[in-house]
């Protein structure tokens, strides 16, 4: 099972695809302006789905910043945790 999704792992995942250090990821930035293309976004979606988060490419495409992505992922992660109990 992959490592659980946390804000630190979220930043690390983004940093990997943006060729940055996790502390250099600006959560206010637009994913497209940061340089993510659709293939990389799909790969991130698959990675986060593997942690148990119910998220799709369309869910992320509807949001305009990494902060909005994290907010959605955190909501979905918490919902999945509640459903497992």
C-alpha positions as a LaTeX table, in Angstrom:
\begin{tabular}{lrrr}
\hline
Residue & $x$ (\AA) & $y$ (\AA) & $z$ (\AA) \\
\hline
Unk1 & 0.00 & 0.00 & 0.00 \\
Unk2 & 1.35 & 3.45 & $-0.85$ \\
Unk3 & 2.17 & 5.98 & 1.83 \\
Unk4 & $-0.96$ & 7.81 & 3.06 \\
Unk5 & $-1.66$ & 11.14 & 1.42 \\
Unk6 & $-0.64$ & 14.06 & 3.60 \\
Unk7 & 0.14 & 17.65 & 2.71 \\
Unk8 & 3.83 & 16.74 & 2.85 \\
Unk9 & 3.44 & 13.81 & 0.43 \\
Unk10 & 1.20 & 15.98 & $-1.77$ \\
Unk11 & 3.95 & 18.63 & $-1.96$ \\
Unk12 & 6.59 & 15.95 & $-2.57$ \\
Unk13 & 4.54 & 14.46 & $-5.42$ \\
Unk14 & 4.11 & 17.87 & $-7.04$ \\
Unk15 & 7.77 & 18.72 & $-6.54$ \\
Unk16 & 8.82 & 15.51 & $-8.28$ \\
Unk17 & 6.91 & 16.46 & $-11.44$ \\
Unk18 & 7.88 & 20.13 & $-11.29$ \\
Unk19 & 11.58 & 19.37 & $-10.67$ \\
Unk20 & 11.53 & 21.38 & $-7.44$ \\
Unk21 & 12.10 & 20.75 & $-3.76$ \\
Unk22 & 8.84 & 20.28 & $-1.83$ \\
Unk23 & 9.36 & 23.56 & 0.02 \\
Unk24 & 9.59 & 25.37 & $-3.34$ \\
Unk25 & 6.08 & 24.35 & $-4.43$ \\
Unk26 & 3.82 & 27.41 & $-4.34$ \\
Unk27 & 0.34 & 26.17 & $-3.45$ \\
Unk28 & $-1.20$ & 29.39 & $-4.76$ \\
Unk29 & 0.16 & 28.67 & $-8.24$ \\
Unk30 & $-1.91$ & 27.36 & $-11.11$ \\
Unk31 & $-0.94$ & 23.79 & $-12.04$ \\
Unk32 & $-0.81$ & 24.67 & $-15.73$ \\
Unk33 & 1.25 & 27.81 & $-15.12$ \\
Unk34 & 3.60 & 25.71 & $-13.00$ \\
Unk35 & 4.20 & 23.44 & $-15.99$ \\
Unk36 & 2.05 & 20.38 & $-15.36$ \\
Unk37 & 0.59 & 18.86 & $-18.49$ \\
Unk38 & $-2.36$ & 16.48 & $-18.72$ \\
Unk39 & $-0.19$ & 13.34 & $-18.70$ \\
Unk40 & 1.53 & 14.36 & $-15.48$ \\
Unk41 & $-1.81$ & 15.26 & $-13.91$ \\
Unk42 & $-3.23$ & 11.85 & $-14.83$ \\
Unk43 & $-0.18$ & 10.21 & $-13.27$ \\
Unk44 & $-0.71$ & 12.21 & $-10.07$ \\
Unk45 & $-4.40$ & 11.27 & $-10.03$ \\
Unk46 & $-3.47$ & 7.59 & $-10.29$ \\
Unk47 & $-0.92$ & 7.95 & $-7.50$ \\
Unk48 & $-3.43$ & 9.64 & $-5.22$ \\
Unk49 & $-6.16$ & 7.13 & $-6.08$ \\
Unk50 & $-3.76$ & 4.39 & $-5.00$ \\
Unk51 & $-3.72$ & 5.97 & $-1.52$ \\
Unk52 & $-7.51$ & 5.56 & $-1.36$ \\
Unk53 & $-8.56$ & 9.08 & $-2.39$ \\
Unk54 & $-11.51$ & 9.19 & $-4.80$ \\
Unk55 & $-10.40$ & 11.88 & $-7.25$ \\
Unk56 & $-10.47$ & 12.23 & $-11.02$ \\
Unk57 & $-8.69$ & 14.26 & $-13.66$ \\
Unk58 & $-11.87$ & 16.30 & $-14.15$ \\
Unk59 & $-12.05$ & 17.05 & $-10.40$ \\
Unk60 & $-8.59$ & 18.59 & $-10.55$ \\
Unk61 & $-9.08$ & 20.30 & $-13.91$ \\
Unk62 & $-11.99$ & 22.25 & $-12.42$ \\
Unk63 & $-9.67$ & 23.81 & $-9.83$ \\
Unk64 & $-7.17$ & 26.57 & $-10.55$ \\
Unk65 & $-4.52$ & 26.23 & $-7.86$ \\
Unk66 & $-2.56$ & 23.58 & $-6.02$ \\
Unk67 & $-4.19$ & 24.84 & $-2.81$ \\
Unk68 & $-7.62$ & 24.03 & $-4.27$ \\
Unk69 & $-6.33$ & 20.60 & $-5.28$ \\
Unk70 & $-5.14$ & 19.96 & $-1.72$ \\
Unk71 & $-8.44$ & 21.16 & $-0.26$ \\
Unk72 & $-10.34$ & 18.70 & $-2.46$ \\
Unk73 & $-7.92$ & 15.83 & $-1.78$ \\
Unk74 & $-8.10$ & 16.45 & 1.96 \\
Unk75 & $-11.92$ & 16.45 & 1.90 \\
Unk76 & $-11.99$ & 13.23 & $-0.10$ \\
Unk77 & $-9.29$ & 11.62 & 2.08 \\
Unk78 & $-11.27$ & 12.40 & 5.23 \\
Unk79 & $-14.47$ & 11.11 & 3.65 \\
Unk80 & $-12.76$ & 7.84 & 2.72 \\
Unk81 & $-11.38$ & 7.48 & 6.25 \\
Unk82 & $-14.87$ & 7.99 & 7.74 \\
Unk83 & $-16.32$ & 5.41 & 5.33 \\
Unk84 & $-13.70$ & 2.86 & 6.44 \\
Unk85 & $-14.68$ & 3.14 & 10.10 \\
\hline
\end{tabular}
